[in-house]
């Protein structure tokens, strides 16, 4: 019997439109979560480098820039932002006090998005962290030669 192939396409496959997939995800989220995530998405679009792409990963919206990935999602009683770095969460411990923070997740009320200023700080810290790690890897690679 021939192996079944999936008709689902990765949002980043050639010809795929990750932003369209995010639009479909958001359309399925009931209010007020949809508006809250739309505000988070808008803040991420402004904060991420212009080369960043959108898509769906692990079934939720993601922004990708190089290897940096930032996710956000709506759940029945809260929304979450996943900055992809425990160090970034720890660096903003004071500013995140009003929110429920657990291993890699910042939870916030379904009707109250994180402030655009806080999202911008988290994105900048995450991108900076990634660039620093990349420089360290390259430096180690050059030292081994």
Secondary structure as the mmCIF struct_conf table of DSSP 4:
data_model
#
loop_
_struct_conf.conf_type_id
_struct_conf.id
_struct_conf.beg_label_comp_id
_struct_conf.beg_label_asym_id
_struct_conf.beg_label_seq_id
_struct_conf.end_label_comp_id
_struct_conf.end_label_asym_id
_struct_conf.end_label_seq_id
HELX_LH_PP_P HELX_LH_PP_P1 UNK A 2 UNK A 4
TURN_TY1_P TURN_TY1_P1 UNK A 11 UNK A 12
BEND BEND1 UNK A 13 UNK A 13
TURN_TY1_P TURN_TY1_P2 UNK A 14 UNK A 15
HELX_RH_AL_P HELX_RH_AL_P1 UNK A 18 UNK A 27
TURN_TY1_P TURN_TY1_P3 UNK A 28 UNK A 28
BEND BEND2 UNK A 29 UNK A 29
HELX_LH_PP_P HELX_LH_PP_P2 UNK A 30 UNK A 30
TURN_TY1_P TURN_TY1_P4 UNK A 31 UNK A 32
HELX_RH_AL_P HELX_RH_AL_P2 UNK A 33 UNK A 47
BEND BEND3 UNK A 48 UNK A 48
TURN_TY1_P TURN_TY1_P5 UNK A 50 UNK A 51
STRN STRN1 UNK A 53 UNK A 57
TURN_TY1_P TURN_TY1_P6 UNK A 58 UNK A 59
STRN STRN2 UNK A 60 UNK A 65
TURN_TY1_P TURN_TY1_P7 UNK A 66 UNK A 67
STRN STRN3 UNK A 68 UNK A 74
BEND BEND4 UNK A 76 UNK A 77
STRN STRN4 UNK A 78 UNK A 82
BEND BEND5 UNK A 84 UNK A 84
HELX_RH_AL_P HELX_RH_AL_P3 UNK A 86 UNK A 91
TURN_TY1_P TURN_TY1_P8 UNK A 92 UNK A 98
BEND BEND6 UNK A 99 UNK A 99
STRN STRN5 UNK A 100 UNK A 102
TURN_TY1_P TURN_TY1_P9 UNK A 103 UNK A 104
STRN STRN6 UNK A 105 UNK A 109
TURN_TY1_P TURN_TY1_P10 UNK A 110 UNK A 111
HELX_LH_PP_P HELX_LH_PP_P3 UNK A 113 UNK A 115
HELX_RH_AL_P HELX_RH_AL_P4 UNK A 116 UNK A 143
TURN_TY1_P TURN_TY1_P11 UNK A 144 UNK A 144
#
